[in-house]
């Protein structure tokens, strides 16, 4: 691997206005290549060649999907390309109101556009966003095979009763029979859970090292790394190699102080625009706290299906599954609060998709919570498209950063 010098460590230099990007490191370039290999058309091509895949199932349940010899494809892949066209289809042909969440319109429109596509199965977590559930139900009329996982929520440790665990175990068995026609291969699932624990451990190592020099691995590739932590862009072995490359680079970068001054921040919200992330960094902000990664491992002292159930319930109670996942929506603000303490963040940036009723409620709860704590907070609305933010959004971010400076 090339020697990392202080000049190459600063992935972005600032002249007070626009950040200038240095050539990508070997690890960042490998990550870019992996992300690029998972485009919509390439996923379709691989499915035509025999890849078994489903839309969804790419978060906490991903080890189970992989244990069924199937690749989970994140719904976010539906808006990575041609999102404006898909949104127009959602409004015009499916008659989804224009004021509605862009994420819902794009998912429904994109799936509707590809009625001859090779991936005909959709899995949906019933404890998630109800509008997404309704959009996916619409796809049944398009000929998709839809499977819904019944949700169970745990607000307290006492809610994890044996019968609650068994409900989820039953749901997981249903997934396996839907995908394979037979029960879960417990040994294979146990292997996938152990592999996932290795991945999560390495990912937490990346985030810890990154705190010492966050401008080396900037926000956009960090989000790509976090987003891929469940589905691994369809290539778990290569994803792990990318993480190992980045760890080696960050171990060196962490010993070299950043040449740029930055303001530490925590980011809350899943569908954040890359353009927003660039504006934050142009304004001398560095996101050190993320809620898009599990803080604990899957248990290995119990049966694999039960381990998966415990992980789901515990992740909800820690607020780590986003604003649309039952109990997680209630507890997310406490996870953010913990990240503020751990990172020494000066402020919190919370993002929602415009038109999402669930996320807007969660954001308001967080705004009130952090106001009471005296922590600076800004709520931003965005969409799933890749355009640069509006001038109003850019001004709000810059004003917020100047206030923290």
N, C-alpha and C positions, 0 to 999 in steps of 0.2 A: 504494500500500500504506500502511496506517496507520502513523504514527510509533510506534516501539517505545520506551517509556519504561522506566526502571528498575523501576517498580512492575509493569509488564506482563510484564517479562522473567522474573520468578520465577513460573514456571508453577505451582509448589507452594510454599506457606508452611507452616511447621511450628510447632505450639504445644507440641511435645514428645510429642504422642500421634498425632493424626490429621492427615494432610495435607489442606489446603484447596485445591481446584483453581480456578484462575482461568479466565476464558473462553478458549477455544482461539484461537490465532493463526490468521490466514488460511491459512498452510501446513498447520498441524495439522488445521484443519477440512477443508481440501481432501483431506488424507490420509484422514480419517475417512469422508468421502463416497465416496472411491474404494474403500476397504475394504468399505463397506456395499453398494456396487454389485455386489459379487462374492459375494453370498450364494448358498447352495446352490440355492434356488428360482429366483433370477434367472439363475444359470448354466444351469439346466435350461430356463428359458423361452427364453433366447438360443439354446440348442442346438435347441430345437423350431422356432425361426425360421430355422435354417440354419447356425448357428455350428458349425464343425468343431472338436471338442475331444476330448482324451484325459485320462483320469485318470493322473497321474504325468508324468514327463518335464519337471519344473519346476525343475531345478537347473542343473548344468553343461551339460546337453543341450538346454536350452530354445531357444537360437538355432536349432538344427537343426529342432526341432518347428515354430517360427514360420516357418522357411524352407519348410516343407511346407504353408503356409497353414492351420495348425492351432494352436489355443490349448492349451498345457499347463495342466492344472488340478491344483494341489498337493493331495496326499493330505490335508494338514492341513485342507482345506476340508470334509472328511468328518466332522470332529469339532468344527467351529466351532458347530454347532447340533445339538440333539437327540441329544447324545452319550450320555446315560444310557439313552435308549430303544434306541439302536443297540447299546450294550454288552449290554443285557439280551437283545436278539435274538441277539447273538453267542454268549452263554452258553446260552440256552434252546433256540434253534432249530438253531444250528450246533454246539452241544455243545463250545464252546471252554471249557476249565477256568476257573473264576472267578479262580484265582490268577494267570492269565496276564496279559501286558501289556495294559493298557487300550487302547492305540493299535491293536493288532492286532484286538481284539474289536470296537472301534468301526468300523474300516474294513470288516471282513467283514460286520458287522451292518448297517451303513448301505447298502452295496452290495446286500446281500440284500433289504433293505427296498424298494429301488427297482428291482424287476425290470422295470418298464415305462419306466424312464428313457431319456432320449434320448442319453446318452453311454454307449456300449456298449463302448468300447475302453479298455484299461489297458496302460500301458507300465511295465516294472519293470527297474531296474538290478540285474543278477545279482550285482554286487559288494557289494550292500547287505545289509540284515538278512534272514537266512534265514527267520525266522518270518513276516515280511511276505510273502516270496516264497511260502510255503506257503498263507497266507491268500488271496493273489491267485490261486494255482492252484485253490483252492476255487471261485473265482468263474467258472472255466471251466464248471463244472457249472451255473452260473446263466445261462449263455448269453453271457458277456462274451468279447470277442476280446482275448486276452492276448498281448503281445509282450515277451519277456525279452531284455535286452541282456547278452550274455556279458561278464563282468568280467575285466579285466586289471589287475594291481597292479604298481606300480613302487616298490621299497623303496630303490633307489639310482639315481643318474643313469645308471649303466651298464645298468640294466634296460630303458631306453628304446631297445631295439634296433630296427632298421628293421622286422623281422618283427612285433614287438610293435605298432608303430604301424599296420602294415597289417592286423593282426587287428581293431583298433578301427575303422579305415577301412571294412573290410568290414561290421562291425556297423552302422555309421552308414548305409551304403548299404541295408542290410536294413530299417532304420527307414523310410527314404524310400520304398522300394518297398511296405512295409506300409501307409504312410499315403496314398501317392499313386498307386501302381502303376507308378512309373517311378523313374529314378535321381535323385540329388541335383542340384539346380540350384546349381552351384558359385558362380555370381555372386550369386545371392540369399543363399546361406549366408554368403558373404564380407560382404555388406551387413549381415546380421544380427549377425555377429561385430563389425563396426565399431560398430554401434549399441550393442551390449552393452558394448564398451570405453568408450564415452562415458558410459553409465550407471554403470559401475563407478567411473570417475574421479570423477563427481559424488558418488556415494555415499561414496567415501573422503573427499571434501572435507567432506561433512556430518559424518562421524564425527570428523574432525580439528577442525573448528570447535566441535563439541559439547564437546570436552574443556575448553574455556575456560569454559563455562557449561552443565553437563550437566543442570541443573534446569529449563532452558528447554524443551528437547525431552526429556521424561522417557522412562522405559524402555519403557513399553507402545507408544507411537507409534514409538519407535526399532525395536522388534522388528517391528512391522507394516511399517515401511519395509524392513528387512532381509529379511523373509520374502517381500516382493513384488519383490525385486530380480531374480528369475528369471522369474516368470510375469507380473509387472507388473499383477496383478489383471485380466488380460485386456485391458488398455488401455495399451500401452507409451507412447503419446504423452502421455496424461494423467499417467502415473506420472512421466515426465520433468518435466512442468510442476510437479508437486508438489515434486520435488526442488529445482528452481530456486527456487520460492517459499521453501522452507526454508533454502536456502543464503543468500538475501538477508536473511532474518530472523536467521539465526545469525551472519552477518557483523557485524550490529549488536549482537546479544546477546553476542558474544565480547568486545566492548569494554567491557561493563558487568559488573563483578564480581557474582557471585551473593550475595544477601543472606543465604543460608543456608550454614552450614558442612556439608561432606559428607566421607565417607570413600570414596576411590576404590577400585573393585573391578574384577575381571575375571570375566565369566560364561562358563562352559563348559557346553554342552548345548543341544539344539535345542528340545525340547518343554517349554518352561518356562511355568508357569501365570502369567497376568497377575496373579493374586492374590499369588503369591510376589514378583513384581516390586514390587507396592504395599507389601508388608510390608518389603522391603529399603529402599525409599525412606522409609517411615515411621520406619525405624530409622536414618535419616541416612546411608544408603549411596547411592552413585552409580556405576552401571556405566559404566566408560570403555572397557573392552576387550571386544570381541565376536569370536567365531570364525565368524560367519555370513556373512562377505563375502570374496570373493577379493581377494588382495593384489596380484595382477598381472593384466595384460591378456591376451587371446587374441593370439597372434602373427599379424602381418600380412605376414611375410616368407616364408611357406610356403603351400601349398595349403590352402584352408579346412577340408577334412576332416582333414588332418594337424594343423592348428592346434587343432582340437577335441580330437584324441587327445592332443596334447602337454599341453593345458590340464588334461584329466582326470588324467593321470599326475602332472603337477607338483602339482596341487591335493591329491592323495592324499599325496604326499611332504611337503607342507607342513602336513598335518593339518587341512585346511580343509573336509572333506566330512562331518564328524560321526563319531559313534562306531560307526556301522554300515557304513562304507565301506572295508573292506579295510585297506590300508596306512595310511589316514587315522586309523584307530583307534589304531595304534601310535604315530604321530607327533603326535597332537593335543596331547599334554602339552608338546611343545617349542614349538608355536605359542602355547600359553597362557603359557609361560615368557617368550617374546619380548614378549607383550602386557603382562605384569607390568612388564618393564623399560621399555617404551615409555610406559606410562601412570603409572608410579609407584604402582601399586596396592598397597594394604595387605593384600589377601587375595584368595582365589579361591573362587568359589561354583560348584560342579559339580552339575548337575541330571541325573537319570535318570528314566525312566518306571518305576514300580514293576512288577516282574515281567519286566523286560527283561534277559536274561542277558548280552547283549553290552555294553550300557551299564554294567552293574554291574561287569564286569571292567575296562573302561576307567577307570571312576571309581576303582577300587582302585589301578590303576597310577598314576593321577594323584595320589592321596592319598599313596602311598609316595614318589613323585618330589618333591612339594613339601614333604613332611616333611623329606626329606634336604636340601633347599635352604633350609629354615628359613622358608618362606613359609606364612602362615596359610591353612588350607584347610577348607572344609566341604562335605560331600556331602549333597545333598537328594534324596529320592525324591518324585515327584509323579505325577499322572495327566493325562489329556488333557481332563478336565472343568473347568468354569469356577468351581466352588465355591471359597469361601475355604479356605485351608489349615487343617489341623487345629491345635488349640491347641499340640500338641507341636512341629509345624513352626514355628509362629510363635515359640514360646519359643526354639527352637534358633537361628533367625535372629537374634533380638534378643540372645541371649547371645553369639553370634559377633560381632555388631556392637559390643556393649559391650566385648568383649575387644580389639577393634581400636581403640577410641576412646582 
